[in-house]
Amino acid sequence: MKKKLLSAILAMSMVMGLAACGNNGPVPTATESGDTSAATETPAATEAPAAEATDTVAGIDGWEPFADQVTLRVAVYDRGDAGNGCSDVENNYWTNWVQENFGDKYNIKVEYVGITRSDVMTDYAMLASTNTLPTLCMEYDYDKLATWASDGYLQPIDLEQFKTVAPTYWASMEENGLTGYTQFDGEDYIVLGKRPYGNTNYTFVTWYRKDWLKEAGYDGTYPATNTELLEALGKMVENGHKYPMSGSKVAGAGADQNYMFRDYPQDETTWCTTGDYQIPALSTEAQKRLLKWNNELYNDGYLNPEYYLRSTDDVNADFVNGEAFQWSGYVSSTMDVLNSFYENNPDAELGVVVCDSKFVQDSTWGSSNAFRPNNIFGAMVGFANNATEDEVKAGEMYLEWMSQDENLFTMTWGLEGVNFNYDENGNPVAVGDQSGLPEQQGHNNNVDYWMVVTASKSFGDIESDIKAINPQGLPQDFYDDILANYKGQLALYESGYANVDCLFGGALESVTEYGTSLKEEVYPEFRDQLVMCKPDEFDALYDELSQKYLDAGYQEIIDERQSMLDAGTTTKLQ
């Protein structure tokens, strides 16, 4: 496998701009090159030439319909039962709306390709093996795009053509400091959507039973430390709340993130070599603390003893049925779980866990309120290796069309009187419960369709943006808590207690070889042993299984990451 190393060298002003937006250091520069022509050469077009745009008119005003119909295949996440919206992501009111308002106008047949959100790399590998990759390949994780470029899934992009076809999209990249991230091995492979407020993760929220805490003699504020939480859980069980922390098996990328169990300030080598959120960092001290905490919850009876047989659907059901103390999910104006919760528990009182603006650490458990922030990237988009010239241009047109204010607004908010209404100030307010509507929007108000432009709704100020996603139609309003959570996270970030993950300037061969088996097979097995063992057996068992985990490939991942850090082809820890 050939490595594709990132070779964008940013001007000092660009580097300063990125740092201000929350990036941990400048983009790495290339230190080696490789012959990429065999894997990534753009294939010759096999369809009729695209309709010619004028030499002087850029953007939509210069477009003409294709002479022969072009098929544009667009990737879209399939989140299954966790989708919180329309169930068929490939064929629904909104995919048809795109076809009618974009595809039909330019003689483009738009097809959406469902990608399993929890198993992205497997789906793309299967599509690549059958030569059926979507024209637009997209992901939120930078390293996956680097791997796809290395494996020959993507073709280079002619950015001069892109700027002509999609000038609005390119202007957004310039404004948000993203133009320096397009290259692998000296060639442009990707374009990038923006992510507002990327130095926080405020849209992912934990709701908890405030009434249960009050019942247990507390004021309803979520416990500040794990030690305090254990005490509260004990009282909840005494009050008849069985298995208050619910529980499910771990599955997929991002399982058991250990940010709140790390030492701060972080050590750069540890951060770089084991800090990636996708592959659980078994063998590290932070992961040991996290698993020991779960071992405590299990042995104290706060987790369902059969958690390892249960899915996220079971966790959702526990919360909806009033049997779980807390539940976490992405904030959206329409939230099926919360709607169902209040239907079943009309007298319940919920709270939102608010991040303290000051660093709070529990010395007993080594845990804190530190968190994983996002990055300035939204979705990153590449073009499939077998896409024709016409298909590439159709994909560029799609990105530009979706970037237009009127189209983005409709895809984001839906239809007035159906999906949203205007308030007395003329601001759109989403309808809280859209279930059963033919026009029901997909996950988080259709985000998986417009993520190519931006990762979240944004009016340009945080107060308006939180109002836009604040859950609607519920007995309680969570705006103040969500805003307070954002401010707390921002303060922690600015104090150095939230670091963006290390970015690697190329594909990590060891991750490609071992990553999937480690996170999907080895780690779940070892994790269950550690969570369910007797407390006095934990330390010795952790040492034993850590070595087996290292031998199963994790050590090679650590070593390759270390080599890239030493070579200067990674971002740096601020």
Secondary structure, DSSP 8 states (H G I E B T S, - for coil): -----------HHHHHHHHHTT-SS-----S-----HHHH------S-------SS--SGGG----SS-EEEEEEEEE-GGGG-S-S-TTSSHHHHHHIIIIIHHHTEEEEEEEEEGGGHHHHHHHHHHTT---SEEEES-HHHHHHHHHTT-EE---HHHHHHH-HHHHHHHHHTT-GGG-EETTEE-EEEEE-TTTT--TTEEEEEEHHHHHHTTS-S---SSHHHHHHHHHHHHHTT--STT------STTTT--GGGS-SS--HHHHHHH--SSS--TTSHHHHHHHHHHHHHHHTT-S-TTGGG--HHHHHHHHHTT--SEEEEE--SS-HHHHHHHHH-TT--EEE----SS--EETTTTEES------SEEEEEEEETT--HHHHHHHHHHHHHHHSHHHHHHHHH--BTTTEEE-TTS-EEE-S--TT-TT---HHHHHHHHTTTBSS---SSHHHHHHHHS--SSSS--HHHHHHHHHHHHHHHHTT-------BSS--HHHHHHHHHIIIIIHHHHHHHHHHS-GGGHHHHHHHHHHHHIIIIIHHHHHHHHHHHHTT-B----
